Amino acid sequence: MKDFSEMSIDELRALDIGAVVAESRRRGGERGHRADAETGRGCSGERQKTLIPAMGVLWLPVSMVEDARFSPDMDEDALVRLRFEHDFEFWCHRCVVIQDKMGCGAISFDLNSGQRKVVERLEAMRRADMPLRMIVLKARQWGCSTLIETYMQWIQIVHKRYWNSLVCAQNRDTATVMKRHYEMTLQHYPDEYWDEAERRGLKSVGGSRSLYNVNGRDCTMLLASARTVNAARGNDIAMAHLSEVAFWSERGNNGAGEVIRSICASVALLPMTMVVLESTANGTGGYFNREWVSACAGKSDKEPVFVAWFEIEYHVLPVGNAKALWESLDDYELRIWNEHRLTLEQINWYHHRRMEYETPKAMMAEYPSDAAEAFSATETSVFDEGALKELRERCCRPIAIGELVGAEPKGPESLEKIHFEARDDGQLFLWQYPDTTVKLKNRYIVAVDIGGRSDASDFSVIAVFDRLNPARPELVAQWRGHVDHDILAWMAARVARWYADALLIIESNTLESDRTEGDHGEFILHELERHYRNLYRRPDGKPGFHTNRATKTLIVNNLIGMVRDRAYIERDVMAIDEALAYERKPRGAFGAKDGMHDDILITRAMALAYCAEAYMADIRRKRVAASIEACVHDKPPN
C-alpha cells in the first residue's frame, strides 16, 4: 500500500477503515509514554538514567548529574533540594498546586506536552547562561500563562533574590488571576522546603494594589494592564510576562510596540532575566504578528514557539464508530489528520469541538494547526493575503529621508524656494525623486489623510503616486507624522508642487469639521486653492475629498480589487501591515481593527481611486479615437 504521506484526499476516503484504525494505533504508539515528573522519565531536557539507592531509578537532568554537589548516595532531602534547582518539572510536581479545570479541586502541577515544549526552550537558554527571551503563539486553554508565571516563581523562590517580576495582561482582571496563582503556590508550598524566616505569602507594598513583596525572598511582583502599563516604566524589573499581546492597543505612545520596547529596555541582558510575550493570534498586521514574523526570520531577540491544538495530549475523544467518523470528516480534517499524523481520537476531538463554532475559520483562530492558520483565520479580513504578501516583496527602504522645505513653513511663501533637506529624523521618505522628463497630465497624485495633532492621536499621511505606467501606479514618497492642520495643508501643497504640480487630493472631513480656536479649519482649503490650483474637487465643486459611507465603500472596494490584481506597486511595509489589520465591521462598514491605524491605507484608497478612474478614461478616449479613425478610413476598429 502507498505510504499515507503520499495519498491524496480521494485516496484517503477510499481507504478500508481497518487500515485507518491500524495506522491510528501505530501513530498513538509513536507518541510514547506519558511523562512522569516524579521519576523524570519523559520530561523535558536532556536526562540521564541514574540509580539512586535511596529512591530507585530516576531520569535526572544531565546538568544535575554533572553538578559537583551531586552524588547518588546523597540523602533524600539533599537530593530533592538539588533537583529543585535543575528540574523545573519536578519542582512543579512537588511544590506547586493549581486548580483543576475538571473540577477535582487543587492538584499538583504536572506539565502537559504544550507546556513541556515551552519549558524545553526556556531551559535550553537558561542552561546556556543566556537571557531568556521568547514569543509564544498559542492555541486556547493549555495553560501557557500559568506555565510562564510558574517558571518566574521558580526563579524567584529557588534561584534568585532581588529578582523582580512584571505581569502585564490585556486587562487588570487577567493580571489579578495570575497574582492569585502565585498566592496559591505560596499557600500550598511544602513547609519542609521553605527555609525563609518570613511566612510564605505576598504582601502589598505601601497599600498598593499593583506591587507586592514575595515574603522572605526580597523580590516583588508588579501587576499592570496594557492600558495602565505606564506605572511599570522605570521600575527595577528582571522578568516580564506580557500576556495576550495581540489584543493590546496599537495607538499612540501607549501602543503595544512602544510599551513593550520600554519594558524590554528596563530588563538587563543578563542570564536568567526573562521577557516572554504570549498570545493567541488576532489577525495579521499588528505588533504581535510583526514580532512573530521577525522572530521566525531570526531577526528578533526572541525565540518563537508555536503550540498547536494537537500537541496537547488531552485533546482527544474516544471513538465509538470509526467508520462513521471517517466518513463524516471533510477534506480539511482529512488533510490535517494525514499531514500532522494524528490519531482518530485526536481528529474526533477536533471534529466535535469544531461543531461549536459558527465557521471553520473561527475554530482555526482558537485551535490552529499551524502558525499561518492562526494569524489568517478571520472572517472579517478585507484584503487578499496572498496578494498582500506579493506586494510586501516589493517594499524596500527609501533612498532618502528628510523634509521638504520652502521659504516659510506655511502660507504662499512656503511654495517658493522648495528644496529637500536630508535628515535622519525626517518624516518624508523618498523612493523616487520627481521626474520631469516625461510629460503626463497629473502624472503624480498626492493624497492626504488628516490625523490629529498630538502623539497619541491618529497620524497624518501624505502619499505620492507616480502614474508613468497608468496601469500600475507606484508609490514614490510618503510623509507620516503629527502636525497642525494648516501647516499640514501647506506641506502637502509643497510636496505636490515639487512633484510636477501634482493633483492634490486632501481628505476634507477633518478640516470642514475643525472648529479649534485660532485654526479655522473650514477655511484652510479655500485659502490653499488660491495659491495651488491643482486641487481635487468633488462633484459639487468644493475642494477636497469628502469621506462618507458611500465614498469610503467605493474607494476601498477599488483598493481591494487593485490589491487582488496586483495593480499597483507598494514600497512601504506599514501599508501592508495596515491592510492586513483592516476588516469589515459587523454592520458592514470598513475600518481598522480596534487599536490599529488605517491612515496610510486611506491615502492609497483615495489616490488609487483617481488613478483607476483616469486609466479607464484614457482607455475610453482611445476607443473613441479608434472608432473615429475606423469610420474615416472605412475599416473596423481593433
C-alpha positions as CSV (number, residue, x, y, z in Angstrom):
1,M,0.0,0.0,0.0
2,K,1.2,3.5,-0.8
3,D,2.6,5.5,2.1
4,F,0.0,7.6,3.9
5,S,2.0,10.8,3.4
6,E,1.8,10.3,-0.4
7,M,-2.0,9.8,-0.5
8,S,-4.5,12.3,-2.0
9,I,-7.8,13.2,-0.2
10,D,-9.6,10.9,-2.6
11,E,-7.3,8.0,-1.8
12,L,-7.7,8.6,1.9
13,R,-11.5,8.5,1.5
14,A,-11.3,5.2,-0.3
15,L,-9.2,3.5,2.4
16,D,-10.5,0.5,4.2
17,I,-11.4,1.5,7.8
18,G,-9.3,-1.3,9.1
19,A,-6.2,0.2,7.6
20,V,-7.1,3.6,9.0
21,V,-7.6,2.2,12.5
22,A,-4.3,0.3,12.3
23,E,-2.5,3.5,11.2
24,S,-4.1,5.5,14.1
25,R,-2.9,2.9,16.6
26,R,0.6,3.0,15.2
27,R,0.7,6.8,15.5
28,G,-0.5,6.6,19.0
29,G,2.3,4.2,19.9
30,E,4.8,6.5,18.4
31,R,3.9,9.2,20.9
32,G,5.5,7.3,23.7
33,H,4.7,7.1,27.4
34,R,3.2,9.9,29.4
35,A,5.8,11.9,31.2
36,D,6.4,11.1,34.9
37,A,7.6,14.2,36.8
38,E,8.4,12.2,39.9
39,T,10.9,9.9,38.2
40,G,11.8,12.3,35.4
41,R,11.0,9.8,32.7
42,G,9.7,11.5,29.5
43,C,10.2,15.0,30.9
44,S,11.8,17.9,29.2
45,G,15.5,18.4,28.6
46,E,18.5,16.1,28.3
47,R,18.3,13.4,31.0
48,Q,20.4,10.6,32.3
49,K,19.0,7.4,33.7
50,T,20.5,7.1,37.2
51,L,20.2,4.6,40.0
52,I,19.7,6.3,43.4
53,P,20.0,3.7,46.1
54,A,17.6,5.5,48.4
55,M,15.0,6.3,45.7
56,G,15.4,3.8,42.8
57,V,15.9,4.6,39.1
58,L,15.5,8.3,38.2
59,W,15.8,10.2,34.9
60,L,17.7,13.2,36.1
61,P,18.7,16.3,34.2
62,V,22.3,15.9,32.9
63,S,23.1,19.3,34.4
64,M,22.3,17.9,37.8
65,V,24.4,14.8,37.4
66,E,27.3,17.0,36.3
67,D,26.9,19.3,39.3
68,A,29.8,18.9,41.7
69,R,27.4,18.7,44.6
70,F,25.7,15.6,43.2
71,S,26.2,12.1,44.4
72,P,24.0,9.0,44.0
73,D,24.5,8.4,47.7
74,M,23.1,11.8,48.8
75,D,20.4,11.7,51.4
76,E,16.9,12.1,50.0
77,D,16.3,15.7,51.3
78,A,19.6,17.0,49.9
79,L,19.0,15.2,46.6
80,V,15.4,16.7,46.3
81,R,16.7,20.2,47.1
82,L,19.4,19.9,44.4
83,R,17.0,18.5,42.0
84,F,14.7,21.5,42.6
85,E,17.5,23.7,41.2
86,H,17.9,21.7,38.0
87,D,14.5,20.1,37.3
88,F,11.7,22.6,36.9
89,E,9.1,19.9,36.2
90,F,10.0,18.0,39.4
91,W,9.7,21.2,41.4
92,C,6.3,21.9,39.9
93,H,5.1,18.4,40.8
94,R,6.3,18.6,44.4
95,C,5.7,22.2,45.3
96,V,3.1,23.8,43.0
97,V,-0.7,23.4,43.2
98,I,-3.2,24.5,40.6
99,Q,-7.0,24.5,40.3
100,D,-8.0,21.5,38.3
101,K,-10.2,22.5,35.3
102,M,-12.1,19.3,35.6
103,G,-13.5,20.2,39.0
104,C,-11.3,18.0,41.1
105,G,-10.0,20.8,43.3
106,A,-6.4,21.6,43.9
107,I,-3.9,19.2,42.2
108,S,-0.2,19.0,41.7
109,F,1.0,21.0,38.7
110,D,2.2,18.3,36.2
111,L,3.1,19.8,32.9
112,N,1.2,18.9,29.7
113,S,3.0,18.5,26.4
114,G,2.5,22.1,25.3
115,Q,3.9,23.4,28.5
116,R,6.8,21.0,28.3
117,K,7.6,22.3,24.8
118,V,7.9,25.9,26.1
119,V,10.0,24.8,29.1
120,E,12.3,22.8,26.8
121,R,13.3,26.1,25.1
122,L,13.4,28.2,28.2
123,E,15.7,25.7,30.0
124,A,18.0,25.4,26.9
125,M,18.5,29.2,27.2
126,R,18.9,29.2,31.0
127,R,21.5,26.3,31.0
128,A,23.4,28.2,28.3
129,D,23.6,31.3,30.6
130,M,21.6,33.3,28.0
131,P,18.9,35.9,28.8
132,L,15.5,34.2,28.4
133,R,13.6,35.8,25.5
134,M,10.6,34.2,23.9
135,I,7.4,34.8,21.9
136,V,4.7,32.2,22.2
137,L,1.9,31.8,19.7
138,K,-0.7,29.6,21.4
139,A,-4.0,27.8,21.0
140,R,-6.6,28.1,23.7
141,Q,-6.7,26.5,27.1
142,W,-3.5,24.7,27.6
143,G,-2.1,26.8,30.4
144,C,0.5,28.9,28.8
145,S,0.1,31.9,31.2
146,T,0.1,29.5,34.1
147,L,3.3,27.9,32.9
148,I,5.1,31.3,32.4
149,E,4.0,32.6,35.7
150,T,5.1,29.4,37.5
151,Y,8.5,29.5,35.8
152,M,9.1,33.0,37.1
153,Q,8.0,31.9,40.5
154,W,10.6,29.0,40.4
155,I,13.3,31.6,39.6
156,Q,12.3,33.8,42.4
157,I,11.8,31.1,45.0
158,V,14.6,28.7,44.1
159,H,17.2,30.6,42.2
160,K,17.3,34.4,42.8
161,R,16.8,37.1,45.4
162,Y,16.2,40.7,44.4
163,W,14.8,39.4,41.1
164,N,11.6,41.5,40.5
165,S,8.9,40.4,38.1
166,L,6.3,42.3,36.0
167,V,3.0,40.7,34.8
168,C,1.2,42.8,32.2
169,A,-2.0,41.5,30.7
170,Q,-4.7,42.8,28.4
171,N,-6.7,43.9,31.4
172,R,-6.3,44.2,35.1
173,D,-8.6,41.2,35.9
174,T,-6.3,38.9,33.9
175,A,-3.3,40.1,35.8
176,T,-5.1,39.6,39.1
177,V,-5.8,36.0,38.2
178,M,-2.1,35.5,37.8
179,K,-1.5,37.0,41.2
180,R,-3.9,34.6,42.7
181,H,-2.0,31.7,41.2
182,Y,1.2,33.0,42.9
183,E,-0.7,33.2,46.2
184,M,-2.0,29.6,45.7
185,T,1.6,28.4,45.1
186,L,2.8,30.1,48.3
187,Q,-0.2,28.9,50.3
188,H,0.5,25.2,49.5
189,Y,4.3,25.4,49.3
190,P,5.7,22.5,51.4
191,D,6.9,23.7,54.8
192,E,9.9,21.4,54.7
193,Y,11.3,23.2,51.7
194,W,10.6,26.8,52.8
195,D,13.7,28.0,54.6
196,E,12.9,31.7,55.0
197,A,12.2,33.3,58.3
198,E,9.1,35.1,57.0
199,R,5.9,33.3,56.4
200,R,5.0,32.4,52.8
201,G,2.8,34.9,51.0
202,L,2.5,38.1,49.0
203,K,2.4,41.4,50.9
204,S,1.2,44.7,49.4
205,V,3.9,47.4,49.2
206,G,2.6,50.5,50.9
207,G,-1.0,49.5,50.4
208,S,-0.6,49.3,46.6
209,R,-2.9,47.1,44.6
210,S,-0.2,46.7,41.9
211,L,3.1,46.0,43.7
212,Y,3.6,43.0,46.1
213,N,6.6,41.6,48.0
214,V,7.3,37.9,47.9
215,N,7.9,37.4,51.7
216,G,11.3,36.2,52.5
217,R,12.7,36.3,49.0
218,D,13.4,40.1,48.6
219,C,11.5,40.0,45.3
220,T,8.5,41.9,44.1
221,M,5.7,41.1,41.7
222,L,4.3,44.1,39.8
223,L,0.8,43.9,38.1
224,A,-0.2,46.0,35.2
225,S,-2.7,46.1,32.4
226,A,-1.8,47.1,28.8
227,R,-3.9,50.2,29.4
228,T,-2.1,51.4,32.5
229,V,1.3,50.0,31.9
230,N,2.9,53.5,32.3
231,A,3.1,52.6,36.0
232,A,5.6,49.9,35.2
233,R,8.1,52.1,33.3
234,G,11.2,52.9,35.2
235,N,10.9,50.0,37.7
236,D,13.7,47.6,38.5
237,I,12.4,44.6,36.6
238,A,14.3,41.3,35.9
239,M,11.4,39.3,34.4
240,A,8.4,40.4,32.4
241,H,5.4,38.3,31.3
242,L,3.4,40.1,28.7
243,S,0.1,38.3,28.1
244,E,-2.3,38.4,25.1
245,V,-0.2,41.0,23.4
246,A,-2.0,40.6,20.1
247,F,-5.1,42.3,21.7
248,W,-3.2,45.3,23.1
249,S,-3.9,48.7,21.5
250,E,-1.6,49.9,18.8
251,R,-2.4,53.6,19.2
252,G,-0.2,56.5,20.3
253,N,2.5,56.4,22.9
254,N,0.8,53.6,24.7
255,G,0.7,51.4,21.6
256,A,1.9,47.8,22.1
257,G,5.2,48.3,20.3
258,E,6.2,51.4,22.3
259,V,5.1,49.9,25.7
260,I,6.9,46.6,25.1
261,R,10.1,48.3,23.9
262,S,10.1,50.4,27.0
263,I,9.6,47.4,29.3
264,C,12.3,45.4,27.4
265,A,14.7,48.2,27.7
266,S,14.4,48.1,31.5
267,V,15.3,44.4,31.7
268,A,19.0,43.9,31.7
269,L,20.8,41.5,29.3
270,L,21.9,39.0,32.0
271,P,21.5,35.3,32.5
272,M,18.1,34.3,33.9
273,T,16.5,37.7,33.1
274,M,13.3,37.0,31.2
275,V,10.9,38.5,28.7
276,V,8.1,36.4,27.4
277,L,5.4,37.6,25.0
278,E,2.5,35.2,24.6
279,S,-0.9,35.5,22.9
280,T,-3.5,33.8,20.7
281,A,-3.4,35.3,17.3
282,N,-5.6,38.3,16.4
283,G,-5.1,38.5,12.6
284,T,-2.2,39.9,10.8
285,G,-0.6,43.3,10.7
286,G,-0.3,44.1,14.4
287,Y,2.7,44.3,16.7
288,F,2.5,40.7,17.8
289,N,2.2,39.4,14.3
290,R,5.2,41.5,13.2
291,E,7.3,40.4,16.1
292,W,6.4,36.8,15.4
293,V,7.4,37.1,11.8
294,S,10.6,38.8,12.8
295,A,11.4,36.1,15.4
296,C,10.7,33.3,12.8
297,A,13.1,35.0,10.4
298,G,15.8,35.2,13.1
299,K,15.7,39.0,13.2
300,S,14.4,39.2,16.8
301,D,16.0,38.5,20.2
302,K,13.0,36.3,20.9
303,E,12.8,32.5,20.4
304,P,9.4,31.7,18.6
305,V,7.4,28.8,20.0
306,F,4.1,27.7,18.5
307,V,1.9,25.2,20.2
308,A,-0.8,23.6,18.0
309,W,-4.0,22.1,19.4
310,F,-2.9,18.6,18.7
311,E,0.2,19.0,20.8
312,I,-2.0,18.9,23.9
313,E,-2.4,15.3,25.0
314,Y,-5.8,15.8,26.5
315,H,-7.3,17.0,23.2
316,V,-8.6,13.5,22.4
317,L,-12.1,12.0,22.3
318,P,-12.8,8.2,22.3
319,V,-14.1,6.9,19.0
320,G,-17.2,4.7,19.1
321,N,-17.7,4.1,15.4
322,A,-14.5,4.6,13.4
323,K,-16.2,4.1,10.1
324,A,-18.9,6.7,10.8
325,L,-16.3,9.2,12.0
326,W,-14.1,8.7,8.9
327,E,-17.0,9.2,6.5
328,S,-18.0,12.4,8.4
329,L,-14.6,14.2,8.0
330,D,-14.4,16.9,5.4
331,D,-11.3,17.5,3.2
332,Y,-9.6,19.8,5.6
333,E,-10.0,17.4,8.5
334,L,-8.6,14.5,6.4
335,R,-5.7,16.7,5.3
336,I,-4.6,17.6,8.9
337,W,-5.2,14.1,10.1
338,N,-2.7,13.0,7.5
339,E,-0.2,15.9,7.5
340,H,0.2,16.1,11.2
341,R,0.0,12.3,11.8
342,L,-3.0,12.5,14.1
343,T,-4.8,9.6,15.7
344,L,-8.5,9.0,15.2
345,E,-9.1,10.1,18.8
346,Q,-7.4,13.5,18.1
347,I,-9.4,14.2,14.9
348,N,-12.6,13.1,16.7
349,W,-11.9,15.7,19.4
350,Y,-11.3,18.3,16.7
351,H,-14.3,17.3,14.7
352,H,-16.7,17.7,17.7
353,R,-15.1,20.8,19.0
354,R,-15.4,22.4,15.6
355,M,-19.2,22.0,15.7
356,E,-19.3,24.5,18.5
357,Y,-18.1,27.3,16.2
358,E,-20.1,29.1,13.5
359,T,-17.4,28.8,10.9
360,P,-14.3,26.6,10.3
361,K,-12.1,29.8,10.5
362,A,-13.5,30.7,13.9
363,M,-12.3,27.2,15.1
364,M,-8.9,27.8,13.4
365,A,-8.4,31.0,15.3
366,E,-9.0,29.3,18.7
367,Y,-7.3,26.0,17.9
368,P,-4.9,26.5,15.0
369,S,-2.9,23.6,13.4
370,D,-0.1,25.9,12.3
371,A,1.1,29.4,12.8
372,A,0.0,30.7,9.4
373,E,-3.5,29.4,10.1
374,A,-3.6,31.1,13.5
375,F,-3.0,34.5,12.0
376,S,-5.1,34.2,8.9
377,A,-8.2,32.7,10.4
378,T,-10.5,35.7,10.5
379,E,-13.8,36.1,8.7
380,T,-13.6,39.9,8.8
381,S,-10.4,40.3,6.8
382,V,-10.8,42.5,3.7
383,F,-7.7,42.1,1.5
384,D,-6.3,39.1,-0.2
385,E,-3.4,37.9,2.0
386,G,-1.6,36.2,-0.9
387,A,-1.7,39.4,-2.9
388,L,-0.5,41.4,0.1
389,K,2.4,39.0,0.5
390,E,3.4,39.7,-3.1
391,L,3.1,43.5,-2.6
392,R,5.2,43.2,0.5
393,E,8.0,41.7,-1.5
394,R,8.4,44.9,-3.5
395,C,8.6,47.0,-0.3
396,C,12.0,48.4,0.4
397,R,13.9,51.1,2.3
398,P,13.7,54.6,1.0
399,I,16.6,56.1,-1.0
400,A,16.4,59.3,1.1
401,I,14.8,60.5,4.4
402,G,14.3,64.2,5.4
403,E,11.9,67.1,5.0
404,L,10.8,69.3,2.1
405,V,11.4,72.9,3.0
406,G,10.1,76.2,1.5
407,A,10.8,79.8,2.1
408,E,8.3,79.6,5.0
409,P,6.6,76.7,6.8
410,K,3.1,77.9,5.8
411,G,1.4,80.4,3.5
412,P,2.1,81.3,-0.1
413,E,5.8,81.7,0.6
414,S,6.0,78.1,1.6
415,L,5.6,77.2,-2.1
416,E,8.7,79.1,-3.0
417,K,12.4,78.0,-2.9
418,I,11.3,74.4,-2.4
419,H,14.2,72.0,-1.7
420,F,14.8,68.7,0.0
421,E,16.9,68.5,3.2
422,A,18.1,65.1,4.2
423,R,17.6,64.5,7.9
424,D,18.0,61.3,10.0
425,D,14.9,62.4,12.0
426,G,12.9,63.4,8.9
427,Q,9.4,62.1,8.3
428,L,9.4,62.4,4.5
429,F,10.5,59.1,2.9
430,L,11.6,59.2,-0.8
431,W,11.7,56.1,-3.0
432,Q,12.0,58.3,-6.2
433,Y,12.8,61.9,-6.7
434,P,10.5,63.9,-9.0
435,D,11.0,63.2,-12.8
436,T,10.1,66.0,-15.2
437,T,11.5,64.3,-18.4
438,V,8.2,62.6,-19.3
439,K,5.1,64.9,-19.5
440,L,1.8,63.3,-18.5
441,K,-1.2,65.2,-17.2
442,N,-1.5,64.6,-13.5
443,R,1.4,62.1,-13.7
444,Y,1.8,62.4,-9.9
445,I,-1.0,62.1,-7.4
446,V,-0.7,63.3,-3.8
447,A,-3.3,62.0,-1.3
448,V,-3.6,63.4,2.2
449,D,-5.3,61.8,5.2
450,I,-5.5,64.2,8.1
451,G,-5.0,62.9,11.6
452,G,-4.6,64.6,15.0
453,R,-2.0,66.9,16.4
454,S,-0.9,65.0,19.5
455,D,1.4,62.0,19.5
456,A,-1.5,59.9,21.0
457,S,-3.8,60.6,18.0
458,D,-4.1,59.2,14.5
459,F,-1.3,60.1,12.1
460,S,-1.5,62.5,9.2
461,V,-0.2,60.9,6.0
462,I,0.9,62.4,2.6
463,A,1.4,59.8,-0.1
464,V,2.7,60.4,-3.6
465,F,2.0,58.1,-6.5
466,D,3.5,58.1,-10.0
467,R,1.2,57.3,-12.9
468,L,4.0,57.0,-15.5
469,N,2.7,53.5,-16.1
470,P,-1.1,54.3,-15.8
471,A,-2.0,50.6,-15.5
472,R,0.3,50.2,-12.5
473,P,0.8,53.3,-10.3
474,E,3.8,53.3,-7.9
475,L,4.3,54.8,-4.5
476,V,7.3,57.2,-4.7
477,A,7.1,59.3,-1.5
478,Q,5.4,59.4,1.9
479,W,5.3,61.7,4.9
480,R,3.8,60.5,8.2
481,G,3.6,62.3,11.5
482,H,1.7,64.8,13.7
483,V,1.4,68.5,12.9
484,D,-1.2,71.3,13.0
485,H,-3.7,71.1,10.2
486,D,-2.8,74.4,8.5
487,I,0.9,73.5,8.4
488,L,0.0,70.0,7.0
489,A,-2.1,71.5,4.2
490,W,0.7,73.8,3.0
491,M,3.2,70.9,3.5
492,A,1.1,68.8,1.2
493,A,0.9,71.6,-1.4
494,R,4.7,71.9,-1.2
495,V,5.1,68.2,-1.9
496,A,2.6,68.4,-4.8
497,R,4.4,71.5,-6.3
498,W,7.7,69.7,-6.1
499,Y,6.3,66.6,-7.8
500,A,5.5,68.5,-11.1
501,D,2.3,70.3,-9.8
502,A,0.7,67.0,-8.9
503,L,-3.1,66.6,-8.4
504,L,-3.6,67.2,-4.7
505,I,-6.4,65.1,-3.1
506,I,-7.0,66.2,0.5
507,E,-9.5,64.4,2.8
508,S,-11.7,67.3,3.8
509,N,-13.9,65.9,6.6
510,T,-11.5,66.8,9.3
511,L,-10.9,70.4,8.0
512,E,-14.6,71.1,7.4
513,S,-15.5,70.0,10.9
514,D,-12.5,71.6,12.6
515,R,-13.6,74.5,14.9
516,T,-10.5,74.7,17.0
517,E,-10.0,78.3,18.2
518,G,-7.3,80.1,16.1
519,D,-7.2,77.3,13.5
520,H,-10.4,77.9,11.4
521,G,-10.0,74.6,9.7
522,E,-13.0,75.2,7.4
523,F,-11.0,78.0,5.6
524,I,-7.8,76.2,5.1
525,L,-8.7,74.6,1.8
526,H,-10.2,77.8,0.4
527,E,-7.1,79.7,1.2
528,L,-4.9,76.9,-0.2
529,E,-6.7,76.8,-3.5
530,R,-6.0,80.5,-4.1
531,H,-2.3,79.6,-4.4
532,Y,-2.3,76.0,-5.5
533,R,-4.8,75.5,-8.3
534,N,-4.5,71.7,-9.0
535,L,-6.7,70.6,-6.1
536,Y,-9.1,67.7,-6.4
537,R,-12.7,68.9,-6.4
538,R,-15.7,66.7,-5.7
539,P,-18.8,66.8,-8.0
540,D,-20.3,69.8,-6.1
541,G,-17.2,71.8,-6.9
542,K,-15.9,72.1,-3.4
543,P,-12.2,71.3,-2.9
544,G,-11.2,68.2,-1.1
545,F,-12.3,64.6,-0.9
546,H,-15.3,64.1,1.4
547,T,-15.4,60.7,3.1
548,N,-18.8,59.2,3.9
549,R,-20.0,55.7,4.0
550,A,-20.8,55.7,0.2
551,T,-17.5,57.2,-0.9
552,K,-15.4,55.2,1.5
553,T,-17.0,52.0,0.4
554,L,-16.4,53.0,-3.2
555,I,-12.7,53.7,-2.8
556,V,-12.0,50.8,-0.5
557,N,-13.7,48.4,-2.9
558,N,-11.5,49.7,-5.7
559,L,-8.4,49.2,-3.5
560,I,-9.5,45.7,-2.7
561,G,-9.6,45.0,-6.5
562,M,-6.2,46.7,-7.1
563,V,-4.6,44.7,-4.4
564,R,-6.1,41.5,-5.6
565,D,-4.9,42.2,-9.2
566,R,-1.5,43.4,-8.1
567,A,-2.4,46.6,-10.0
568,Y,-0.1,49.0,-8.1
569,I,3.4,49.0,-6.6
570,E,3.8,49.5,-2.8
571,R,7.0,50.5,-1.2
572,D,6.1,51.0,2.5
573,V,5.7,47.8,4.6
574,M,3.5,49.7,7.1
575,A,0.8,49.9,4.4
576,I,0.8,46.1,4.1
577,D,0.5,45.9,7.9
578,E,-2.5,48.2,7.9
579,A,-4.1,46.3,5.1
580,L,-3.7,43.0,7.0
581,A,-5.4,44.6,10.0
582,Y,-8.3,46.1,8.1
583,E,-11.6,44.5,8.5
584,R,-15.3,44.6,7.7
585,K,-17.2,45.6,10.8
586,P,-20.4,43.7,12.0
587,R,-22.7,46.2,10.3
588,G,-20.8,46.1,7.0
589,A,-18.6,49.2,7.3
590,F,-14.9,49.1,6.7
591,G,-12.3,50.0,9.4
592,A,-9.1,49.2,11.2
593,K,-9.2,46.6,14.0
594,D,-9.5,48.1,17.4
595,G,-6.3,49.7,18.4
596,M,-4.9,49.7,14.9
597,H,-4.4,52.5,12.3
598,D,-5.6,52.9,8.7
599,D,-4.2,56.3,7.9
600,I,-1.7,55.0,5.3
601,L,-4.3,52.7,3.8
602,I,-6.8,55.6,3.2
603,T,-4.2,57.5,1.2
604,R,-3.8,54.5,-1.0
605,A,-7.6,54.2,-1.4
606,M,-8.0,57.9,-2.4
607,A,-5.0,58.1,-4.7
608,L,-5.7,54.8,-6.5
609,A,-9.4,55.5,-6.9
610,Y,-8.4,58.5,-9.0
611,C,-5.7,56.5,-10.8
612,A,-8.2,53.8,-11.7
613,E,-10.7,56.4,-12.9
614,A,-8.1,58.2,-15.0
615,Y,-6.9,55.0,-16.5
616,M,-10.4,53.9,-17.6
617,A,-11.0,57.4,-19.0
618,D,-7.8,57.1,-21.1
619,I,-9.0,53.7,-22.4
620,R,-12.4,55.2,-23.3
621,R,-10.8,58.1,-25.1
622,K,-8.5,55.7,-27.1
623,R,-11.5,53.6,-28.0
624,V,-13.4,56.6,-29.2
625,A,-10.4,57.8,-31.2
626,A,-10.0,54.4,-32.7
627,S,-13.7,54.3,-33.7
628,I,-13.5,57.7,-35.3
629,E,-10.3,56.6,-37.2
630,A,-12.1,53.5,-38.4
631,C,-15.0,55.5,-39.7
632,V,-12.8,57.9,-41.5
633,H,-10.9,55.1,-43.3
634,D,-13.9,52.7,-43.5
635,K,-12.3,49.9,-41.6
636,P,-13.4,48.2,-38.3
637,P,-11.6,49.3,-35.1
638,N,-9.2,47.0,-33.4
